[in-house]
Amino acid sequence: MSETEILKQYYEIYDEEGRLLSKHGQVEFITTQKYMHTCVNAVGASHHTLDILRK
């Protein structure tokens, strides 16, 4: 079984949305978004890419 298939199976049974809605999950989500935007800006991504990431 490939790594992708293993991850898909794991997240099919795991409540990822519920985890991210907790207080700790919100901190993780906001921190991840901050780093994603920093990295995307560092490589000079287009405004369109940034709009997609904001959704």
Backbone as a ProteinNet text record, in pm:
[ID]
protein_1_A
[PRIMARY]
MSETEILKQYYEIYDEEGRLLSKHGQVEFITTQKYMHTCVNAVGASHHTLDILRK
[TERTIARY]
85.2	0	89.9	56.2	138	115.3	206.8	193.3	67	35.3	-84.7	-210	-216	-331.6	-344	-230.4	-231.2	-286.1	-240.5	-289.1	-437.9	-481.8	-624.3	-709	-667	-741.6	-745.4	-633.5	-626.6	-723.8	-721.8	-804.8	-951.7	-983.3	-1124	-1191.7	-1114.9	-1174.6	-1143.1	-1053.8	-1010.3	-1087.3	-1136.4	-1213.6	-1118.9	-1057.8	-961.4	-1029.6	-1147.6	-1218	-1248.9	-1293.9	-1321.5	-1196.9	-1085.1	-958.3	-920.3	-936.9	-898	-993.2	-1112.7	-1207.6	-1183.4	-1100.5	-1066.9	-976.6	-958.2	-871.3	-728.2	-677.9	-543	-536.5	-641.6	-647.5	-649.1	-717.8	-722.2	-583.5	-509.3	-372.3	-287.5	-301.1	-225.4	-262.3	-391.6	-437.8	-383.2	-395.4	-349	-197.9	-125.9	20	59.9	-7.9	20.8	-6.2	-117.2	-149.7	-41.7	6	110.5	235.2	278.4	398.7	377.5	259.8	231.3	240.1	180.1	183.5	326.1	403.2	542.6	621.5	604.5	676.6	632.7	503.1	451.6	503.8	503	554.7	703.8	776.9	920.9	955	869.9	897.2	830.4	763.1	706	582	493.4	370.6	280.2	194.7	103.8	-5.4	-72.1	-184.2	-296.2	-313.5	-416.5	-391.6	-266	-232	-262.6	-230.4	-257.4	-408.6	-487.1	-633.5	-685.8	-631.5	-673.3	-638.7	-520.2	-478.4	-563.8	-616.7	-698	-833.2	-877.5	-1010.3	-1007.6
-117.4	0	124	222.9	344.1	435.9	527.8	623.3	707.3	743.2	822.1	746	619.2	537.4	523.6	508.8	498.2	627.3	741.5	870.6	888.9	851.3	863.1	779.8	658	571.4	630.7	685.4	743.7	860.9	951	1070.4	1043.6	930.7	894.6	863	815.5	780.7	882.7	978	1075.9	1205.6	1263.9	1388.7	1508.5	1533	1642.1	1777.9	1795.4	1923.3	1950.8	1849.5	1865	1901.7	1842.8	1873.9	2018.9	2066.2	2203.2	2306.4	2265.2	2358.5	2379.8	2295	2314.3	2436.9	2483.9	2600.9	2572.3	2455.1	2418.4	2406.2	2351.7	2337	2470.4	2568.5	2702	2765.8	2748	2800.2	2733.5	2603.4	2530.3	2579.5	2596.6	2639.7	2778	2872.3	3008.9	3011.6	2935.8	2930	2870.2	2763.6	2700.1	2797.1	2868.8	2967.1	3074.2	3121	3224.1	3174.7	3052.8	2999.5	2969.4	2923.5	2898.1	3027.4	3133.7	3261.9	3316.2	3299.3	3343.5	3269.6	3138.6	3057.9	3089.6	3105.1	3135.4	3271	3368.9	3500.9	3495.3	3409.7	3398.8	3346.2	3262.7	3208.3	3290.8	3398.8	3489.7	3436.7	3373.3	3321.6	3436.6	3407.6	3509.6	3542.7	3654.3	3692.5	3589.2	3528.3	3425.8	3308.6	3265.5	3155.5	3193	3315.7	3360.1	3364.2	3404.8	3405	3264.1	3167	3027	2980.9	3015.1	2973.3	3036.7	3155.1	3223.5	3156.4	3079.3	3016.2	2894.5
0	0	0	-83.4	-93.2	26.7	47.4	157.3	140.8	17.2	-9.9	31.2	-0.9	35.8	187.2	254.8	400.6	461.6	412.2	463	435.2	316.9	283.1	378.7	403.8	495.9	635.8	680.4	814.1	826.3	729.6	739.5	709.1	650.2	630.3	763.8	861.1	990.5	1099.2	1070.9	1170.2	1151.6	1259.3	1254.1	1253.8	1139.5	1125.6	1145.9	1092.4	1107.7	1254.7	1324.9	1466.8	1545.7	1507.9	1574.6	1550.7	1428.2	1396.3	1455.5	1494.7	1554.4	1703.6	1765.3	1907	1920.7	2042.6	2064.5	2018.1	2052	2009.6	1857.4	1798.8	1654	1583	1639.6	1581	1581.1	1690.7	1696.5	1589.1	1576.2	1473.6	1333.8	1308.5	1176.4	1142.4	1234.8	1210.2	1190.3	1270.5	1257.3	1122.5	1083.2	953.9	839.7	845.4	741.3	732.4	847.3	849.9	777.1	809.1	746.3	598.1	562.9	420.8	340.5	391.1	320.5	313.1	419.4	418	310.8	303	204.4	62.4	43.7	-90.6	-136	-46.9	-82.1	-112.4	-41.8	-61.4	-200.9	-256.5	-390	-498.8	-460.7	-558.7	-628.2	-553.8	-614.1	-656.9	-751.3	-803	-702.9	-723.5	-637.5	-646.4	-762.6	-779.6	-686	-675.1	-584.6	-440.2	-402.3	-266.4	-239.5	-338.4	-321.8	-297.1	-367.3	-349.3	-208.2	-158.6	-25.3	84.3	59	159.7	178.5	81.5	89.4	175.5
[MASK]
+++++++++++++++++++++++++++++++++++++++++++++++++++++++

